Amino acid sequence: MSQYVIKGVNGPVVTVVGGHGLAMMDMVHVGEEGLIGEVVGVNGGVTTVQVYEDTAGLAPGQRVESTGAPMSVKLGPGLLSNIFDGIARPLRVIEEKAGPFITRGINISALDEEKLWDTKIALKVGDEVKPGTLYATCRETTLITHRCLAPIGVTGKVTRVMPDGAYNVNKVLVEVTDEYGRMSGLKLSQECRIRTPRPMAERLPIDRPLITGQRIIDTLFPIGKGGAAAIPGPFGAGKTMTQHQLAKWSDADIIVYLGCGERGNEMTQALEEFSELLDPKSHQPLMNRTILIANTSNMPVAAREASVYTGMTIAEYYRDMGYHVALMADSTSRWAEALREISGRLEEMPAEEGFPAYLASRLAEFYERAGYVRTLEGKEGSVTVIGAVSPQGGDFSEPVTQNTKRYVRTFWGLDRALAYARHFPSINWLTSYSEYAADLKPWYDANVGLDFVPCRIRISNLLQEEASLMEIVKLIGADILPEDQKLVIETAKLIRVGFLQQNAYHEIDTYVPMGKQLKMMQLILRLYDGAKHLIGRAIPLSQLKATGIFDTLTKMKYEIANDQLEKFSDYERMVDEALDKVELANR
């Protein structure tokens, strides 16, 4: 029997007395129902435990049992295509056993421990084993092969192996004996601490983009594979929808979608959509390369705090196999609010807006786990983190947004006015930025075209110039502007509506490859340069507008399929004909 008993209960925070030996971050089972908790404070004879379930019914005197190990999740084949709560309990299994609501104290493994996996053993007796050594593989889904790697602490020679065959996740497949005679058993599964980053051999420079198929992101504000980005925006600006698009279309091998404190209806929409979608490259169900972690706003607040670490640990696990993983966290503001609530319960001194003083360091811990790395096995893998931020009232000066900006190199600021104008993605091209653009230039030159970066810079400059001119237009109107400035405004409008605005529900426009993005930019700039030449000959812009060429280019995004880039030559001819027509009329 345990010597530990509850002394007091304050929401998700429980104080424990008695016994000895409880250590920081130890996982414990609290009360008669064995609620899952984690030690967050040790002060003399009093231990503070953060409980990840509803604490209603807990009372002083009830027992607390220690597991003797930190908060961990069981990782192995079967994670993909699954839906978990914040502490990695499979929601589908919980529904089968306990109904639509999560029963208190229900402790179910993240993996199906009875399912047999067709496994190939990669080692033989006598082989040397060190951390990162591949010892078994199995086909997890039609898209992903699960690679089992020796964890930290396992070294020595193989003394026993099982033959190839069908095994469950708890069967010892390989026995390794170290130089001191200690034996370690390697299974298809392994326990992994959620708050400790998984080790890597080397962190590599970020030199290639995560291609999303969203023009404003890929062209103006790219994110590198292994990078970190933030999507802040007010309610209704499209944070969740933008993340859905990134999850559906980005060229990551595996998607981990983390719904942290979001409304249940939004999470339901994500679950339903992902279940129906096909992967655009393989035409297999998208869920075959997706893991969903759902911790909605009505779930226990403490589990929300743990959910981001659960998601990150799973992402790192697949990164170590040599996969490129994209982690979507929606939203880190709800996670920060959970930190604030728990901090208040712990009676810690509050900092700005009531958030704990360690908010910045916790955000840093999370975002710094992103990266492009060389794994212990010697392969390359990455975790790209894209975190949504929900500042109250859309105020980007609040602590979560400001501290997040310190640790991310890409900032996609969503704009309420753009969203209300039905301009999606509502990323404001004036407040957003990407620090990866310069690092990615060699990749663009080699894989897209030498013209891509110059076109990108020109497009960005035109948008900036338009913003300056619109200040003048507000005061004196557009009619008084000289023709060259009118051209800037007209071209910028074409860029905004015909290029940056993108319809997520349109069959062609929902995803645009890099080659097509370059062709679109070249076509817009071809019209701009031709029009600038005409204006230089004192020909008014109105004559060119009358040809309808600006409207024609606005619609090209819907009319040229991704595999029909040869049609751009037709549009180039239309631009040249419109320019020639105006020039001939003025001879």
FENBELQUI-V478207 format. One record per run of one state. SS is the DSSP state (H for helix, E for strand, L for the rest). FROM is the first residue (numbers start at 1). LEN is the number of residues. If there is no record, write none. Layout:
ss=SS from=FROM len=LEN
ss=SS from=FROM len=LEN
This chain:
ss=L from=1 len=3
ss=E from=4 len=7
ss=L from=11 len=2
ss=E from=13 len=5
ss=L from=18 len=8
ss=E from=26 len=5
ss=L from=31 len=4
ss=E from=35 len=9
ss=L from=44 len=2
ss=E from=46 len=6
ss=L from=52 len=11
ss=E from=63 len=8
ss=L from=71 len=1
ss=E from=72 len=4
ss=L from=76 len=7
ss=E from=83 len=2
ss=L from=85 len=5
ss=E from=90 len=1
ss=H from=91 len=8
ss=L from=99 len=18
ss=E from=117 len=5
ss=L from=122 len=6
ss=E from=128 len=2
ss=L from=130 len=4
ss=E from=134 len=6
ss=L from=140 len=5
ss=E from=145 len=5
ss=L from=150 len=6
ss=E from=156 len=6
ss=L from=162 len=3
ss=E from=165 len=3
ss=L from=168 len=6
ss=E from=174 len=4
ss=L from=178 len=5
ss=E from=183 len=4
ss=L from=187 len=3
ss=E from=190 len=4
ss=L from=194 len=8
ss=E from=202 len=3
ss=L from=205 len=4
ss=E from=209 len=1
ss=L from=210 len=5
ss=H from=215 len=6
ss=L from=221 len=3
ss=E from=224 len=1
ss=L from=225 len=3
ss=E from=228 len=5
ss=L from=233 len=6
ss=H from=239 len=11
ss=L from=250 len=4
ss=E from=254 len=7
ss=L from=261 len=3
ss=H from=264 len=13
ss=L from=277 len=1
ss=E from=278 len=1
ss=L from=279 len=6
ss=E from=285 len=1
ss=H from=286 len=4
ss=E from=290 len=6
ss=L from=296 len=5
ss=H from=301 len=19
ss=L from=320 len=4
ss=E from=324 len=7
ss=L from=331 len=1
ss=H from=332 len=14
ss=L from=346 len=4
ss=E from=350 len=1
ss=L from=351 len=1
ss=H from=352 len=3
ss=L from=355 len=1
ss=E from=356 len=1
ss=L from=357 len=2
ss=H from=359 len=9
ss=L from=368 len=3
ss=E from=371 len=4
ss=L from=375 len=5
ss=E from=380 len=10
ss=L from=390 len=2
ss=H from=392 len=3
ss=L from=395 len=4
ss=H from=399 len=7
ss=L from=406 len=4
ss=E from=410 len=2
ss=L from=412 len=2
ss=E from=414 len=1
ss=L from=415 len=1
ss=H from=416 len=5
ss=L from=421 len=6
ss=E from=427 len=1
ss=L from=428 len=5
ss=E from=433 len=2
ss=L from=435 len=2
ss=H from=437 len=11
ss=L from=448 len=3
ss=H from=451 len=26
ss=L from=477 len=6
ss=H from=483 len=18
ss=L from=501 len=13
ss=H from=514 len=23
ss=L from=537 len=4
ss=H from=541 len=5
ss=L from=546 len=3
ss=H from=549 len=6
ss=L from=555 len=1
ss=H from=556 len=4
ss=L from=560 len=5
ss=H from=565 len=21
ss=L from=586 len=2
